[in-house]
Structure formats: structure tokens, C-alpha cells
Amino acid sequence: MKIVEVENWNRKAAYEFYKDYDDPFFSITANLDVTELYRFCKANDLSFSLANLFYSLQTANEIKEFRHRILDGKLVEFETIEATQTILNDDETFSFCYFKNKPNVFEFNESGKAAVEKYKRLKTFDVESDRVDLLYYSVIPWVSFTSFKNAMRLDDRQTIPRMVFGKMFDDRKRKKLPHSVEVHHAIADGIHVGKYFMGLQEKFDAPL
């Protein structure tokens, strides 16, 4: 983790303008084309949900604004970020699961499956709760939503981006997946979220 010198940051004006807003968050939802990713997962016996998470996390790590946080009143940048995601329990409640970074989708798939089993047994909301070097993910596999609003808390965790995947649907001969990204406007702008969507689509089109 390193301190970002705001005085020398090209986003200083935007940072200072938005950081004290009562509601400084904005959300963008778009449909991603997951046709090739779906085929890739089927051909390689991979979890489609875990593959989504892997490529999303990989893409977010490539964009420094997704690694920025406001911590104790200071802007910081983490070298890497990891993920927690909601998981559905057998009694139709949900809890959280922590996912470590892995170098490729195959290793992430194996470790991710083990993590889901572990955290289903734990059935806890207290997952890496002292960390802000994370992305918060949710999955709403019952609805092909067109927008999404997350619950927020007013502490240092408020600058963690919230990412939500929805229900896959068929659009003519293509498979589409709704994806919502919600970020704090003091640390990221529309161009950064746009870069994220474009980078993720490239990975979905040619998964490795």
C-alpha cells in the first residue's frame, strides 16, 4: 500500500469535490457478451460463476483507480486487491466468501470451489472485515436486472467498489450477462468504469 499524493494527482479537483458528499457513489450497469466464456467453461469443466469472478478481479487489478481507497482520511493505492462475494446457503439465507487471487482461471476455479465449501460451513458475515483491499461482489442469478443499488456503510469500507452479476439470458444467438459496477466518485470516474467494462469484455471474448 502507498499513499497517493493528492496535491500532485490529476484527479485532485474531482477528489476534493466528491469525497464529502452524503452519497458520492455512482453505478453503471451493462450487458456483457459471455458467449465465448460460456463455451470455454463448458469445454473445460469450469464454474461459470467463478470464471466471471476471476476475470472481473483480474481486470479490476489492472486499473489503479479500482485499487484506490480512502483510509483514515488519506488516499491510498494497493498493489493488488482480492474479493469477497455473497454465497447462497441451503436455507436460502446468504453469507460471505473470501477468494484469493490466483495466476490463472484453472487454479482460481479449484481454490474457489474449496473456498465456497469452507465458507458455507462457516456461514458468516465476518469475512476479512478488517480489510479494504477488496472488491465486494454479489450474484443475483434470478434476475436479468437493468440497474442495481447496493447497501452502503459510512466508514472506510465505503470506498470499496461493489460489483454485481445477474442472470444470464439469450439475445438471439448470443449469451448476455448483466453486470453492475458501483464506485465512489472521489476515487473513480466514468472513464475508469468504462475501461473496466471494455477490458472485461476482451477477456470474456478470448478466455485463457
Rosetta silent file (secondary structure, phi, psi, omega in degrees, C-alpha in Angstrom):
SEQUENCE: MKIVEVENWNRKAAYEFYKDYDDPFFSITANLDVTELYRFCKANDLSFSLANLFYSLQTANEIKEFRHRILDGKLVEFETIEATQTILNDDETFSFCYFKNKPNVFEFNESGKAAVEKYKRLKTFDVESDRVDLLYYSVIPWVSFTSFKNAMRLDDRQTIPRMVFGKMFDDRKRKKLPHSVEVHHAIADGIHVGKYFMGLQEKFDAPL
SCORE:     score description
SCORE:     0.000 S_00000001
   1 L     0.000  138.950  176.103    0.000    0.000    0.000 S_00000001
   2 E  -134.268  153.239  176.612    1.225    3.501   -0.773 S_00000001
   3 E   -78.366  134.192  174.211   -0.069    6.989   -0.089 S_00000001
   4 L   -92.354  122.859  178.909   -1.306    8.870   -3.159 S_00000001
   5 L   -75.924   99.380 -174.392   -0.131   12.473   -3.064 S_00000001
   6 H   -60.374  -35.438 -178.541   -3.414   14.214   -3.826 S_00000001
   7 H   -59.348  -29.372 -178.322   -1.715   17.558   -4.452 S_00000001
   8 H  -103.807    7.381 -176.061    0.068   16.024   -7.453 S_00000001
   9 L   -88.632  135.498 -178.463   -2.835   13.847   -8.599 S_00000001
  10 L   -68.612  -12.510  177.765   -4.562   14.787  -11.839 S_00000001
  11 L  -102.171   18.373 -177.608   -7.921   13.989  -10.217 S_00000001
  12 H   -52.739  -47.175 -176.551   -7.368   16.335   -7.253 S_00000001
  13 H   -62.535  -44.812  179.764  -10.309   18.591   -8.160 S_00000001
  14 H   -67.115  -39.873  178.669  -12.737   15.674   -8.567 S_00000001
  15 H   -59.144  -50.193 -177.905  -11.456   14.001   -5.395 S_00000001
  16 H   -69.611  -29.601 -179.669  -11.985   17.091   -3.282 S_00000001
  17 H   -69.852  -41.891 -171.915  -15.345   17.811   -4.922 S_00000001
  18 H   -98.522  -17.751 -167.282  -16.892   14.389   -4.251 S_00000001
  19 L   -64.336  -24.390 -178.472  -15.162   12.993   -1.137 S_00000001
  20 L  -107.076   12.214  175.738  -17.534   14.604    1.370 S_00000001
  21 L   -62.303  146.612  173.301  -20.805   14.004   -0.498 S_00000001
  22 L   -64.557  -36.383  177.159  -23.530   12.311    1.522 S_00000001
  23 L  -134.115   85.355 -175.222  -23.976    9.908   -1.403 S_00000001
  24 L   -89.960   15.156 -173.267  -20.826   10.030   -3.583 S_00000001
  25 E   -96.722  145.623  169.191  -21.499    6.758   -5.387 S_00000001
  26 E  -132.515  152.485 -174.718  -22.453    6.156   -8.986 S_00000001
  27 E  -129.418  139.304  174.874  -23.405    2.911  -10.654 S_00000001
  28 E  -125.203  130.763  176.677  -23.208    1.663  -14.239 S_00000001
  29 E  -119.123  133.976  179.262  -24.962   -1.491  -15.411 S_00000001
  30 E  -144.346  158.132  175.349  -24.300   -3.104  -18.781 S_00000001
  31 E   -93.994  121.094  177.382  -24.895   -6.423  -20.519 S_00000001
  32 E   -93.837  143.564  175.629  -21.700   -8.316  -21.229 S_00000001
  33 E   -84.423  113.828 -175.869  -21.455  -10.838  -24.041 S_00000001
  34 L  -113.239   19.719 -176.728  -20.448  -14.097  -22.357 S_00000001
  35 H   -56.923  -51.326 -177.137  -20.971  -16.450  -25.308 S_00000001
  36 H   -70.325  -37.017  177.953  -17.301  -17.406  -25.671 S_00000001
  37 H   -64.453  -41.889  179.033  -16.718  -17.557  -21.936 S_00000001
  38 H   -60.842  -44.268  177.597  -19.712  -19.863  -21.506 S_00000001
  39 H   -62.850  -42.181 -179.936  -18.361  -22.199  -24.206 S_00000001
  40 H   -61.449  -43.264 -179.725  -14.892  -22.094  -22.642 S_00000001
  41 H   -66.228  -41.611  178.015  -16.258  -23.039  -19.222 S_00000001
  42 H   -62.803  -42.263 -176.964  -18.305  -25.898  -20.651 S_00000001
  43 H   -69.331  -26.900 -174.961  -15.327  -27.230  -22.615 S_00000001
  44 H  -113.498   12.689  177.676  -13.010  -27.097  -19.590 S_00000001
  45 L    54.039   47.488  179.616  -15.446  -28.111  -16.840 S_00000001
  46 L  -105.990  149.675  172.559  -15.107  -24.737  -15.100 S_00000001
  47 L   -69.211  123.330  179.308  -17.616  -22.978  -12.894 S_00000001
  48 H   -62.618  -41.247 -179.752  -19.131  -20.166  -14.961 S_00000001
  49 H   -63.782  -43.904  179.702  -19.670  -18.059  -11.840 S_00000001
  50 H   -68.648  -33.814  176.523  -16.075  -18.482  -10.658 S_00000001
  51 H   -65.591  -41.918  174.584  -14.760  -17.682  -14.144 S_00000001
  52 H   -55.379  -48.676 -177.699  -16.770  -14.441  -14.124 S_00000001
  53 H   -62.512  -44.442 -178.630  -15.278  -13.565  -10.758 S_00000001
  54 H   -59.811  -51.937 -176.291  -11.714  -14.411  -11.820 S_00000001
  55 H   -69.650  -31.483  175.213  -11.739  -12.294  -14.979 S_00000001
  56 H   -65.186  -47.512  179.907  -13.520   -9.438  -13.240 S_00000001
  57 H   -63.847  -40.400  177.899  -10.979   -9.391  -10.423 S_00000001
  58 H   -61.791  -44.062 -179.639   -8.111   -9.654  -12.902 S_00000001
  59 H   -65.744  -45.030 -179.521   -9.466   -6.720  -14.919 S_00000001
  60 H   -60.994  -36.459  178.983  -10.063   -4.542  -11.861 S_00000001
  61 H   -65.800  -22.873 -179.697   -6.498   -5.127  -10.691 S_00000001
  62 L   -80.058  -10.155 -176.947   -5.242   -3.711  -13.999 S_00000001
  63 L  -115.170  111.538 -170.543   -6.950   -0.340  -13.342 S_00000001
  64 H   -61.070  -30.503  179.558   -5.332    1.581  -10.492 S_00000001
  65 H   -62.380  -26.961  176.398   -8.475    3.545   -9.680 S_00000001
  66 H   -76.607  -12.368  177.920  -10.116    0.263   -8.650 S_00000001
  67 H  -102.235    3.916  177.553   -7.219   -0.215   -6.208 S_00000001
  68 E   -86.526  143.301  174.032   -7.636    3.219   -4.607 S_00000001
  69 E  -141.886  156.719  169.046   -9.241    3.621   -1.188 S_00000001
  70 E  -100.526  116.243 -173.445   -9.737    6.422    1.309 S_00000001
  71 E  -128.212  119.560 -178.280   -8.253    5.133    4.553 S_00000001
  72 L    53.126   39.432  176.874   -8.111    7.227    7.745 S_00000001
  73 L    79.970    2.404 -179.563   -8.742   10.325    5.658 S_00000001
  74 E  -117.042  147.548  176.190   -5.892    9.619    3.240 S_00000001
  75 E   -84.743  126.235 -178.916   -5.988    8.371   -0.341 S_00000001
  76 E  -127.310  158.226  176.768   -4.079    5.105   -0.702 S_00000001
  77 E  -127.018  125.849  176.932   -3.325    2.698   -3.522 S_00000001
  78 L   -90.438  148.282  179.102   -2.984   -1.042   -3.009 S_00000001
  79 L   -68.681  -40.909  176.728   -0.692   -3.119   -5.193 S_00000001
  80 L  -141.741  157.910  175.164   -3.334   -5.824   -5.545 S_00000001
  81 L  -129.109  155.562  179.045   -6.905   -6.375   -4.412 S_00000001
  82 E  -123.058 -165.275 -169.359   -8.881   -9.559   -3.740 S_00000001
  83 E  -136.043  144.963  159.605  -12.565  -10.425   -3.473 S_00000001
  84 E  -120.617  149.644 -176.996  -15.382  -11.331   -1.160 S_00000001
  85 E  -144.175  148.127  174.325  -18.680  -12.473   -2.612 S_00000001
  86 E   -68.505  143.784  173.326  -22.116  -13.431   -1.359 S_00000001
  87 E  -130.715  146.179 -178.291  -22.934  -17.143   -1.400 S_00000001
  88 E   -88.974  128.843  177.822  -26.356  -18.746   -1.035 S_00000001
  89 L   -89.762  166.842 -175.780  -26.848  -21.109    1.887 S_00000001
  90 L   -63.882  -24.383 -179.226  -29.104  -24.166    1.895 S_00000001
  91 L   -94.509   15.957  177.905  -31.745  -22.369    3.995 S_00000001
  92 L    69.156   16.508  165.001  -31.983  -19.502    1.431 S_00000001
  93 L   -92.927  172.193  176.369  -30.010  -17.088    3.589 S_00000001
  94 E  -126.673  160.023  173.153  -26.706  -15.724    2.350 S_00000001
  95 E  -143.895 -170.011 -174.646  -23.264  -15.224    3.808 S_00000001
  96 E  -115.397  153.533  179.995  -19.860  -14.133    2.502 S_00000001
  97 E  -133.495  139.298  179.526  -16.926  -15.972    0.964 S_00000001
  98 E  -100.885  133.164 -179.235  -13.319  -14.799    0.542 S_00000001
  99 E  -121.455  123.435  177.232  -11.468  -15.534   -2.702 S_00000001
 100 L   -82.577  149.603  172.554   -7.687  -15.282   -3.043 S_00000001
 101 L   -62.829  145.062  174.106   -6.016  -14.157   -6.255 S_00000001
 102 L  -136.439  156.688 -174.140   -4.626  -16.940   -8.422 S_00000001
 103 L   -72.516  -19.802 -179.878   -2.449  -16.748  -11.563 S_00000001
 104 L  -150.169  166.494 -173.538   -4.966  -18.408  -13.876 S_00000001
 105 H   -67.938  -27.214 -178.760   -8.628  -19.335  -14.112 S_00000001
 106 H   -70.923  -43.691  176.748   -7.987  -23.055  -13.604 S_00000001
 107 H   -68.417  -37.072  178.780   -6.271  -22.563  -10.238 S_00000001
 108 H   -65.034  -37.920  178.780   -8.885  -19.985   -9.258 S_00000001
 109 H   -61.467  -44.132 -178.956  -11.633  -22.452  -10.098 S_00000001
 110 H   -68.710  -47.870 -178.957  -10.160  -25.105   -7.804 S_00000001
 111 H   -68.667  -33.213  179.217   -9.405  -22.777   -4.902 S_00000001
 112 H   -65.416  -42.065  177.358  -12.743  -21.016   -5.379 S_00000001
 113 H   -61.674  -41.654  178.357  -14.719  -24.237   -5.066 S_00000001
 114 H   -65.285  -39.318  179.643  -12.844  -25.076   -1.874 S_00000001
 115 H   -64.173  -42.098  179.422  -13.470  -21.584   -0.521 S_00000001
 116 H   -60.785  -44.461  178.762  -17.209  -21.829   -1.169 S_00000001
 117 H   -63.045  -41.366  179.765  -17.407  -25.121    0.701 S_00000001
 118 H   -61.853  -49.358 -173.565  -15.386  -23.686    3.595 S_00000001
 119 H   -78.990  -19.661  170.576  -17.467  -20.527    3.967 S_00000001
 120 H   -66.506  -36.163  176.894  -20.761  -22.366    3.553 S_00000001
 121 H   -69.851  -39.689 -178.560  -19.808  -24.287    6.674 S_00000001
 122 H   -71.033  -38.008  177.596  -18.760  -21.097    8.476 S_00000001
 123 L    48.243   64.352 -173.175  -21.904  -19.216    7.382 S_00000001
 124 L  -132.379  152.741  170.433  -20.562  -15.838    8.463 S_00000001
 125 L   -94.283  -14.250 -176.082  -20.704  -12.151    7.554 S_00000001
 126 L   -88.785   76.416 -176.295  -17.369  -11.553    9.305 S_00000001
 127 L  -120.095  110.458 -179.248  -15.093  -12.289    6.338 S_00000001
 128 L    48.827   39.409 -170.862  -11.828  -10.314    6.104 S_00000001
 129 L   -71.886  -12.570  178.090  -13.848   -7.491    7.655 S_00000001
 130 L   -91.142    2.273 -175.924  -10.772   -5.541    8.764 S_00000001
 131 L  -106.983  147.688  172.609   -9.513   -5.208    5.174 S_00000001
 132 L  -118.450   -2.243  177.942  -10.289   -2.637    2.495 S_00000001
 133 L   -83.894   54.699 -175.391   -8.017   -4.097   -0.206 S_00000001
 134 E  -136.538  165.219  161.431  -11.024   -5.979   -1.559 S_00000001
 135 E  -114.311  141.863  177.518  -13.830   -5.806   -4.058 S_00000001
 136 E   -99.157  120.932 -178.843  -17.321   -6.644   -2.826 S_00000001
 137 E  -114.314  147.420  168.935  -19.236   -8.965   -5.160 S_00000001
 138 E  -134.545  157.748  175.860  -22.799  -10.199   -5.206 S_00000001
 139 E  -128.543  127.162  177.492  -24.617  -12.560   -7.551 S_00000001
 140 L  -119.244   78.532 -170.775  -28.342  -12.228   -8.320 S_00000001
 141 L   -77.528    4.421 -178.012  -28.854  -15.259  -10.614 S_00000001
 142 L  -100.144  -11.500 -171.860  -32.657  -14.963  -10.638 S_00000001
 143 L  -135.181  128.514  170.977  -32.954  -11.559  -12.336 S_00000001
 144 L   -87.872   74.910 -171.392  -31.560  -10.096  -15.553 S_00000001
 145 L   -70.835  160.860  177.383  -31.573   -6.668  -13.961 S_00000001
 146 L  -112.905   -7.269  172.525  -31.029   -3.365  -15.756 S_00000001
 147 L  -160.035  165.847 -177.853  -29.804   -1.412  -12.715 S_00000001
 148 L  -155.804  143.046  174.883  -28.719   -2.092   -9.158 S_00000001
 149 L  -129.129  125.897 -178.850  -28.221   -0.167   -5.894 S_00000001
 150 L   -90.885  155.859  168.133  -26.124   -1.556   -3.066 S_00000001
 151 L   -73.135  145.329 -178.176  -26.426   -1.023    0.664 S_00000001
 152 L  -129.129  154.302  172.329  -23.600    1.173    1.997 S_00000001
 153 L  -124.033  147.149 -173.411  -21.973    1.829    5.343 S_00000001
 154 L   -95.501   74.243  172.712  -20.305    5.098    6.294 S_00000001
 155 L  -148.018 -166.311 -175.569  -16.776    4.027    7.246 S_00000001
 156 H   -62.371  -19.896 -179.956  -13.500    3.311    5.466 S_00000001
 157 H   -76.538   -7.085 -177.291  -15.135    0.393    3.659 S_00000001
 158 H   -66.806  -21.149 -178.650  -17.410    2.781    1.781 S_00000001
 159 H   -89.984    6.651  174.948  -14.769    3.324   -0.924 S_00000001
 160 L   -78.511  124.557  177.220  -14.678   -0.367   -1.830 S_00000001
 161 L   -61.702  145.867  177.389  -16.295   -0.885   -5.265 S_00000001
 162 E  -110.311  127.827 -176.141  -19.412   -3.070   -5.359 S_00000001
 163 E  -123.416  131.843 -177.505  -19.776   -5.491   -8.270 S_00000001
 164 E  -132.421  131.352  172.976  -22.927   -7.488   -9.032 S_00000001
 165 E  -105.566  140.327 -179.270  -23.578  -10.185  -11.648 S_00000001
 166 L  -107.118 -156.250 -177.135  -27.147  -11.024  -12.675 S_00000001
 167 L   -86.063  127.487  176.541  -28.963  -13.778  -14.555 S_00000001
 168 L   -65.518  144.135  178.651  -27.559  -14.811  -17.927 S_00000001
 169 E  -143.126  159.756  179.379  -30.025  -14.562  -20.820 S_00000001
 170 E   -90.934  132.842  176.292  -30.142  -15.329  -24.536 S_00000001
 171 E  -125.851   95.130 -170.394  -30.110  -12.459  -27.012 S_00000001
 172 L    58.936 -116.420 -177.938  -30.664  -14.017  -30.432 S_00000001
 173 L  -102.554   11.229 -179.085  -27.667  -16.360  -30.757 S_00000001
 174 E  -112.682  152.895  175.541  -25.564  -14.676  -28.074 S_00000001
 175 E  -103.328  131.283 -177.405  -25.489  -15.113  -24.315 S_00000001
 176 E  -121.329  153.043 -178.363  -25.558  -11.935  -22.245 S_00000001
 177 E  -136.790  119.014  176.064  -24.908  -11.262  -18.585 S_00000001
 178 E   -70.987  139.167 -178.476  -25.965   -8.106  -16.700 S_00000001
 179 E  -141.159  127.266  178.883  -23.189   -6.626  -14.592 S_00000001
 180 E  -110.622  137.146  177.256  -23.388   -3.652  -12.239 S_00000001
 181 E  -126.908  122.182 -179.975  -20.373   -1.691  -11.004 S_00000001
 182 E  -119.744  125.249 -175.164  -20.789    0.865   -8.220 S_00000001
 183 E  -133.392  161.278  176.488  -17.863    3.103   -7.246 S_00000001
 184 E   -83.042  124.406 -172.902  -17.075    6.120   -5.101 S_00000001
 185 L   -68.404  -17.450  176.353  -16.840    9.168   -7.381 S_00000001
 186 L   -70.502  -23.784 -175.965  -13.958   10.646   -5.388 S_00000001
 187 L  -112.522   -9.305 -179.717  -11.701    7.780   -6.488 S_00000001
 188 L  -155.114  152.020  179.156  -13.013    6.865   -9.951 S_00000001
 189 L  -118.364  178.227  179.048  -14.875    8.364  -12.899 S_00000001
 190 H   -58.283  -34.795 -179.161  -16.957    7.015  -15.745 S_00000001
 191 H   -63.593  -34.873 -179.270  -13.858    6.578  -17.914 S_00000001
 192 H   -72.508  -40.169  175.415  -12.358    4.158  -15.392 S_00000001
 193 H   -66.153  -37.780  176.133  -15.533    2.096  -15.169 S_00000001
 194 H   -61.552  -42.547  177.108  -15.679    2.177  -18.969 S_00000001
 195 H   -62.008  -37.798  178.413  -12.113    0.841  -19.175 S_00000001
 196 H   -62.857  -48.917 -179.220  -13.097   -1.905  -16.772 S_00000001
 197 H   -62.034  -41.988  179.997  -16.095   -2.978  -18.885 S_00000001
 198 H   -66.305  -42.315  179.155  -14.055   -2.902  -22.103 S_00000001
 199 H   -65.696  -38.933  179.069  -11.188   -4.861  -20.541 S_00000001
 200 H   -67.935  -40.029  178.022  -13.540   -7.440  -19.069 S_00000001
 201 H   -61.363  -39.271  177.199  -15.345   -7.893  -22.375 S_00000001
 202 H   -60.991  -40.158  179.240  -11.992   -8.548  -24.089 S_00000001
 203 H   -70.185  -38.323  177.939  -11.219  -11.274  -21.560 S_00000001
 204 H   -65.897  -32.653 -179.643  -14.670  -12.804  -21.941 S_00000001
 205 H   -73.942  -26.039 -178.114  -14.230  -12.865  -25.742 S_00000001
 206 L  -140.589   66.016 -177.439  -10.888  -14.684  -25.538 S_00000001
 207 L   -66.505  143.062  179.948  -10.618  -16.508  -22.189 S_00000001
 208 L  -120.419    0.000    0.000   -7.299  -18.139  -21.382 S_00000001
